[in-house]
Amino acid sequence: MTHTADFPAQPALNGPDAIAAFERDFAIQRRKARINWTLASGLFLVLFMTTAWLGDFFKITQVSLPDGSREWRWIIGAGLPRLGEYIEKTLPTLSWDSLGSDFGEWFWRWKVWLKLLIETVLIAFMATAFGVIGGFLLSFPAARNLSPNKWVLWISRRYLEIARTVPELVWALIFVFCFSVGPMAGVMAIGLHACGALGKLYSEVNENIDMRPLEGVKAAGGSWFDQIRYGAVPQVLPNIISYTLLRFEINVRSSSIIGYVGAGGLGQEIRTAMSFQEYTDLSALFLIIFVTVGLIDFGSEKLRHRVIGMGERA
């Protein structure tokens, strides 16, 4: 039984008093919000300026002028024109009168580049397959609501963190040292990093599922694996397919560059062109990569949206 003496009644406020109390509380909350916003803005400004200073954004350097003299200039103002000069060097000379021969000279190694382009896409495909398998299997023990115990949860999460924290180029250097140059090092490097990234995304999807189907499977005598198979997988499958396609797009871009350290693909041609200062070759390679990635992105996006729509209708 509740004693009314333990909970003294609050005096009721009439209309004017209630409005005054509301305005007073609103003014207090608004003042606190302004103070917090001011402090957060000041902290952001301090961090931004400190980072800009450490990144040499305020650096003053000497530049050579056309007449041979040297002057002190702000590094960004001095460097931006050089960016234009570099881009200008990569552009080929094209004219309507000899457009066919100009393109032939621009893409003079197209047979080699086509072979390496196919290798690049296959590296991304195989790495995505390895990453999906590893990330999918580890995403369930790495989910807080699905992990069998805290130790399995801790080990699974730490492995995924290490796999995705180390950059792909670093993994590639390690695997090139272990297995020599070639596509294998690229597949293993991108696949390991994709495993960590996809495992994180998959586990977050798993943590948002409805637990009632799993409880039903458990009540019927199903094991932990049965709960995952029949209770969790059907719920997360559309999102897993969506994340997988998105990761494949990312892996195509990564495999285009990872060959720079000897891990196969077009990256090795980029390195060769930069070493010999073949600037027009660089622009041709960038154009090939841009078109390829654009087509894959477009196709994957359409397929991903179709999968998401199917999942929503289901």
SEBAKE-490317 format. One record per residue (C-alpha): residue number from 1; residue in three letters; x, y, z. Coordinates in steps of 0.25 Angstrom, whole numbers, plus 5000, padded with zeros to 4 digits. Each point is the difference from the previous one (the first is absolute). Example, Ala and Ser with C-alpha at 12.3 -4.5 7.8 and 13.67 -1.06 7.14 Angstrom:
% SEBAKE-490317
DRENMAR seq type east north   up
DRENMAR   1  ALA 5049  4982 5031
DRENMAR   2  SER 5006  5014 4998
This chain:
% SEBAKE-490317
DRENMAR seq type east north   up
DRENMAR   1  MET 5000  5000 5000
DRENMAR   2  THR 5006  5014 4996
DRENMAR   3  HIS 5000  5010 5011
DRENMAR   4  THR 4996  5014 4995
DRENMAR   5  ALA 5009  5006 5010
DRENMAR   6  ASP 5012  4995 4994
DRENMAR   7  PHE 4997  5007 4987
DRENMAR   8  PRO 4996  5014 5003
DRENMAR   9  ALA 4991  5006 4990
DRENMAR  10  GLN 5006  5011 4991
DRENMAR  11  PRO 4992  5013 5000
DRENMAR  12  ALA 4993  5002 4987
DRENMAR  13  LEU 5004  5012 4991
DRENMAR  14  ASN 4989  5008 4994
DRENMAR  15  GLY 5001  5006 4986
DRENMAR  16  PRO 5009  5012 5002
DRENMAR  17  ASP 5009  4993 5009
DRENMAR  18  ALA 5002  4987 4991
DRENMAR  19  ILE 5003  5009 4988
DRENMAR  20  ALA 5010  5008 5009
DRENMAR  21  ALA 5007  4987 5004
DRENMAR  22  PHE 5000  4994 4986
DRENMAR  23  GLU 5007  5013 4995
DRENMAR  24  ARG 5010  4999 5011
DRENMAR  25  ASP 5003  4986 4998
DRENMAR  26  PHE 5001  5002 4985
DRENMAR  27  ALA 5009  5012 5002
DRENMAR  28  ILE 5009  4992 5009
DRENMAR  29  GLN 5001  4988 4990
DRENMAR  30  ARG 5002  5010 4988
DRENMAR  31  ARG 5012  5007 5008
DRENMAR  32  LYS 5006  4986 5003
DRENMAR  33  ALA 4999  4996 4985
DRENMAR  34  ARG 5007  5013 4996
DRENMAR  35  ILE 5011  4998 5010
DRENMAR  36  ASN 5002  4985 4995
DRENMAR  37  TRP 4999  5005 4985
DRENMAR  38  THR 5011  5011 5003
DRENMAR  39  LEU 5009  4990 5007
DRENMAR  40  ALA 4999  4989 4989
DRENMAR  41  SER 5002  5011 4989
DRENMAR  42  GLY 5012  5005 5007
DRENMAR  43  LEU 5006  4986 5002
DRENMAR  44  PHE 4997  4997 4986
DRENMAR  45  LEU 5007  5012 4995
DRENMAR  46  VAL 5012  4998 5009
DRENMAR  47  LEU 5001  4985 4995
DRENMAR  48  PHE 4999  5005 4986
DRENMAR  49  MET 5010  5011 5000
DRENMAR  50  THR 5010  4990 5008
DRENMAR  51  THR 4998  4989 4989
DRENMAR  52  ALA 5002  5011 4989
DRENMAR  53  TRP 5013  5005 5006
DRENMAR  54  LEU 5005  4985 5002
DRENMAR  55  GLY 4996  4997 4986
DRENMAR  56  ASP 5008  5012 4994
DRENMAR  57  PHE 4988  5008 4995
DRENMAR  58  PHE 5006  5013 5005
DRENMAR  59  LYS 5014  4997 4995
DRENMAR  60  ILE 5008  5010 4992
DRENMAR  61  THR 5009  4995 4990
DRENMAR  62  GLN 5009  5006 4989
DRENMAR  63  VAL 4996  4999 4985
DRENMAR  64  SER 5007  5003 4987
DRENMAR  65  LEU 4994  5011 4992
DRENMAR  66  PRO 5000  5000 4984
DRENMAR  67  ASP 5011  5010 5001
DRENMAR  68  GLY 5009  4991 5008
DRENMAR  69  SER 4998  5008 5013
DRENMAR  70  ARG 4995  4993 5013
DRENMAR  71  GLU 4990  5005 5009
DRENMAR  72  TRP 4993  4995 5013
DRENMAR  73  ARG 4986  4995 4998
DRENMAR  74  TRP 4989  4993 5007
DRENMAR  75  ILE 5002  4985 4997
DRENMAR  76  ILE 4985  4998 4995
DRENMAR  77  GLY 5000  5012 4991
DRENMAR  78  ALA 5014  4996 4995
DRENMAR  79  GLY 4996  4985 4998
DRENMAR  80  LEU 4986  5001 4993
DRENMAR  81  PRO 5006  5005 4987
DRENMAR  82  ARG 5009  4988 5000
DRENMAR  83  LEU 4988  4991 5001
DRENMAR  84  GLY 4995  5006 4987
DRENMAR  85  GLU 5014  4998 4994
DRENMAR  86  TYR 5000  4986 5004
DRENMAR  87  ILE 4986  4997 4994
DRENMAR  88  GLU 5004  5007 4987
DRENMAR  89  LYS 5012  4991 4999
DRENMAR  90  THR 4990  4988 5001
DRENMAR  91  LEU 4991  5004 4989
DRENMAR  92  PRO 5003  4995 4986
DRENMAR  93  THR 5000  5008 4987
DRENMAR  94  LEU 4988  4997 4992
DRENMAR  95  SER 4995  5006 4987
DRENMAR  96  TRP 4989  4997 4991
DRENMAR  97  ASP 5009  4998 4988
DRENMAR  98  SER 5007  4989 5007
DRENMAR  99  LEU 4991  4996 5011
DRENMAR 100  GLY 5001  4985 4997
DRENMAR 101  SER 5015  4999 5000
DRENMAR 102  ASP 5000  5010 5012
DRENMAR 103  PHE 4992  4990 5008
DRENMAR 104  GLY 5008  4989 4996
DRENMAR 105  GLU 5012  5006 5005
DRENMAR 106  TRP 4993  5004 5013
DRENMAR 107  PHE 4996  4986 5002
DRENMAR 108  TRP 5012  4993 4994
DRENMAR 109  ARG 5001  4989 5011
DRENMAR 110  TRP 4985  4997 5000
DRENMAR 111  LYS 5002  4985 4998
DRENMAR 112  VAL 5009  5000 5013
DRENMAR 113  TRP 4991  5009 5007
DRENMAR 114  LEU 4987  4992 4996
DRENMAR 115  LYS 5007  4987 5006
DRENMAR 116  LEU 5003  5008 5013
DRENMAR 117  LEU 4987  5006 5001
DRENMAR 118  ILE 4993  4986 4999
DRENMAR 119  GLU 5010  4996 5011
DRENMAR 120  THR 4996  5012 5008
DRENMAR 121  VAL 4986  4996 5000
DRENMAR 122  LEU 5002  4986 5003
DRENMAR 123  ILE 5009  5004 5012
DRENMAR 124  ALA 4988  5008 5005
DRENMAR 125  PHE 4990  4989 4998
DRENMAR 126  MET 5008  4989 5007
DRENMAR 127  ALA 5004  5009 5011
DRENMAR 128  THR 4986  5004 5002
DRENMAR 129  ALA 4996  4985 5001
DRENMAR 130  PHE 5010  4998 5010
DRENMAR 131  GLY 4996  5012 5008
DRENMAR 132  VAL 4985  4996 4999
DRENMAR 133  ILE 5003  4986 5005
DRENMAR 134  GLY 5009  5005 5012
DRENMAR 135  GLY 4991  5012 5004
DRENMAR 136  PHE 4987  4992 4999
DRENMAR 137  LEU 5005  4988 5009
DRENMAR 138  LEU 5006  5010 5010
DRENMAR 139  SER 4989  5010 5000
DRENMAR 140  PHE 4991  4991 5009
DRENMAR 141  PRO 5010  4997 5011
DRENMAR 142  ALA 5004  5015 4999
DRENMAR 143  ALA 4985  5005 5003
DRENMAR 144  ARG 4997  5003 5014
DRENMAR 145  ASN 4986  4994 4999
DRENMAR 146  LEU 5005  4987 4993
DRENMAR 147  SER 5014  4996 5006
DRENMAR 148  PRO 5000  4987 5008
DRENMAR 149  ASN 5009  5007 5011
DRENMAR 150  LYS 5008  5012 5003
DRENMAR 151  TRP 5013  4994 4996
DRENMAR 152  VAL 4996  4996 4986
DRENMAR 153  LEU 4994  5014 4999
DRENMAR 154  TRP 5013  5006 5004
DRENMAR 155  ILE 5009  4992 4991
DRENMAR 156  SER 4991  5001 4988
DRENMAR 157  ARG 4999  5016 5001
DRENMAR 158  ARG 5015  5001 5003
DRENMAR 159  TYR 5003  4992 4987
DRENMAR 160  LEU 4991  5008 4992
DRENMAR 161  GLU 5006  5013 5005
DRENMAR 162  ILE 5014  4996 4997
DRENMAR 163  ALA 4996  4995 4986
DRENMAR 164  ARG 4993  5013 4996
DRENMAR 165  THR 5010  5010 5008
DRENMAR 166  VAL 5012  4996 4992
DRENMAR 167  PRO 5000  5007 4987
DRENMAR 168  GLU 4999  4991 4987
DRENMAR 169  LEU 5013  5005 4995
DRENMAR 170  VAL 5007  4995 5013
DRENMAR 171  TRP 4993  4987 4999
DRENMAR 172  ALA 5005  4999 4985
DRENMAR 173  LEU 5014  5003 5004
DRENMAR 174  ILE 5000  4989 5010
DRENMAR 175  PHE 4994  4990 4991
DRENMAR 176  VAL 5010  5004 4989
DRENMAR 177  PHE 5011  4997 5009
DRENMAR 178  CYS 4994  4987 5004
DRENMAR 179  PHE 4995  4995 4986
DRENMAR 180  SER 5008  5009 4990
DRENMAR 181  VAL 4994  5010 4990
DRENMAR 182  GLY 4987  4996 4993
DRENMAR 183  PRO 4985  4999 5001
DRENMAR 184  MET 5000  4991 5012
DRENMAR 185  ALA 5005  5011 5009
DRENMAR 186  GLY 4990  5009 4995
DRENMAR 187  VAL 4988  4991 5003
DRENMAR 188  MET 5005  4996 5014
DRENMAR 189  ALA 5002  5015 5003
DRENMAR 190  ILE 4987  5005 4995
DRENMAR 191  GLY 4993  4988 5005
DRENMAR 192  LEU 5005  5001 5014
DRENMAR 193  HIS 4996  5015 5001
DRENMAR 194  ALA 4987  4997 4994
DRENMAR 195  CYS 4997  4989 5010
DRENMAR 196  GLY 5002  5010 5012
DRENMAR 197  ALA 4992  5011 4993
DRENMAR 198  LEU 4988  4991 4996
DRENMAR 199  GLY 5001  4992 5013
DRENMAR 200  LYS 4998  5013 5008
DRENMAR 201  LEU 4988  5004 4990
DRENMAR 202  TYR 4994  4987 5001
DRENMAR 203  SER 5000  4999 5015
DRENMAR 204  GLU 4994  5014 5001
DRENMAR 205  VAL 4988  4994 4992
DRENMAR 206  ASN 4999  4988 5009
DRENMAR 207  GLU 4999  5008 5012
DRENMAR 208  ASN 4988  5007 4995
DRENMAR 209  ILE 4992  4987 4996
DRENMAR 210  ASP 4987  4996 5007
DRENMAR 211  MET 5004  4989 5011
DRENMAR 212  ARG 4986  4994 5000
DRENMAR 213  PRO 5003  4990 4989
DRENMAR 214  LEU 5012  4995 5006
DRENMAR 215  GLU 4993  4998 5013
DRENMAR 216  GLY 4990  4992 4993
DRENMAR 217  VAL 5011  4991 4994
DRENMAR 218  LYS 5006  4999 5014
DRENMAR 219  ALA 4987  4996 5006
DRENMAR 220  ALA 4998  4989 4990
DRENMAR 221  GLY 5014  4994 5004
DRENMAR 222  GLY 5008  5006 4989
DRENMAR 223  SER 5015  5002 5003
DRENMAR 224  TRP 5008  5014 4999
DRENMAR 225  PHE 5003  4997 4985
DRENMAR 226  ASP 4985  4996 4997
DRENMAR 227  GLN 4996  5014 5006
DRENMAR 228  ILE 5010  5007 4991
DRENMAR 229  ARG 4996  4992 4988
DRENMAR 230  TYR 4985  5001 5001
DRENMAR 231  GLY 4998  5012 5009
DRENMAR 232  ALA 5011  5010 4996
DRENMAR 233  VAL 5005  4997 4986
DRENMAR 234  PRO 4986  5003 4993
DRENMAR 235  GLN 4999  5013 5007
DRENMAR 236  VAL 5014  5005 4997
DRENMAR 237  LEU 5001  4994 4986
DRENMAR 238  PRO 4996  5013 4992
DRENMAR 239  ASN 5009  5009 5007
DRENMAR 240  ILE 5011  4991 4999
DRENMAR 241  ILE 4999  4999 4985
DRENMAR 242  SER 4999  5015 4999
DRENMAR 243  TYR 5013  5002 5008
DRENMAR 244  THR 5007  4989 4992
DRENMAR 245  LEU 4997  5007 4987
DRENMAR 246  LEU 5004  5014 5006
DRENMAR 247  ARG 5013  4993 5005
DRENMAR 248  PHE 5003  4994 4986
DRENMAR 249  GLU 5000  5015 4994
DRENMAR 250  ILE 5010  5004 5011
DRENMAR 251  ASN 5009  4988 4997
DRENMAR 252  VAL 5000  5003 4985
DRENMAR 253  ARG 5006  5013 5003
DRENMAR 254  SER 5009  4994 5011
DRENMAR 255  SER 5005  4990 4990
DRENMAR 256  SER 5003  5011 4990
DRENMAR 257  ILE 5010  5006 5009
DRENMAR 258  ILE 5006  4988 5008
DRENMAR 259  GLY 5008  4995 4989
DRENMAR 260  TYR 5009  5013 5002
DRENMAR 261  VAL 5007  4991 5011
DRENMAR 262  GLY 5001  4988 4991
DRENMAR 263  ALA 4986  4993 5003
DRENMAR 264  GLY 4995  4999 4986
DRENMAR 265  GLY 4991  5008 4991
DRENMAR 266  LEU 5001  5013 4994
DRENMAR 267  GLY 5007  5006 5011
DRENMAR 268  GLN 5013  4995 4995
DRENMAR 269  GLU 4998  5007 4987
DRENMAR 270  ILE 4997  5013 5008
DRENMAR 271  ARG 5013  4998 5008
DRENMAR 272  THR 5008  4998 4987
DRENMAR 273  ALA 4994  5012 4993
DRENMAR 274  MET 5003  5009 5012
DRENMAR 275  SER 5014  4995 5001
DRENMAR 276  PHE 5003  5003 4985
DRENMAR 277  GLN 4992  5013 5000
DRENMAR 278  GLU 4991  4995 4989
DRENMAR 279  TYR 4989  5010 5004
DRENMAR 280  THR 4991  4996 4988
DRENMAR 281  ASP 5000  4986 5004
DRENMAR 282  LEU 4995  5004 5014
DRENMAR 283  SER 4988  5007 4994
DRENMAR 284  ALA 4997  4988 4992
DRENMAR 285  LEU 5000  4991 5012
DRENMAR 286  PHE 4992  5010 5008
DRENMAR 287  LEU 4990  5000 4989
DRENMAR 288  ILE 4999  4985 4999
DRENMAR 289  ILE 4999  4999 5015
DRENMAR 290  PHE 4989  5011 5001
DRENMAR 291  VAL 4991  4994 4989
DRENMAR 292  THR 5002  4986 5006
DRENMAR 293  VAL 4996  5004 5014
DRENMAR 294  GLY 4989  5009 4995
DRENMAR 295  LEU 4994  4988 4993
DRENMAR 296  ILE 5001  4991 5011
DRENMAR 297  ASP 4995  5010 5010
DRENMAR 298  PHE 4988  5003 4991
DRENMAR 299  GLY 4997  4985 4999
DRENMAR 300  SER 5002  4997 5014
DRENMAR 301  GLU 4991  5012 5005
DRENMAR 302  LYS 4989  4995 4991
DRENMAR 303  LEU 5001  4986 5005
DRENMAR 304  ARG 5001  5005 5014
DRENMAR 305  HIS 4988  5008 4999
DRENMAR 306  ARG 4992  4988 4994
DRENMAR 307  VAL 5005  4991 5012
DRENMAR 308  ILE 4996  5011 5010
DRENMAR 309  GLY 4986  5002 4994
DRENMAR 310  MET 4998  4985 5000
DRENMAR 311  GLY 5004  4999 5015
DRENMAR 312  GLU 4990  5012 5003
DRENMAR 313  ARG 4989  4993 4992
DRENMAR 314  ALA 5002  4987 5007
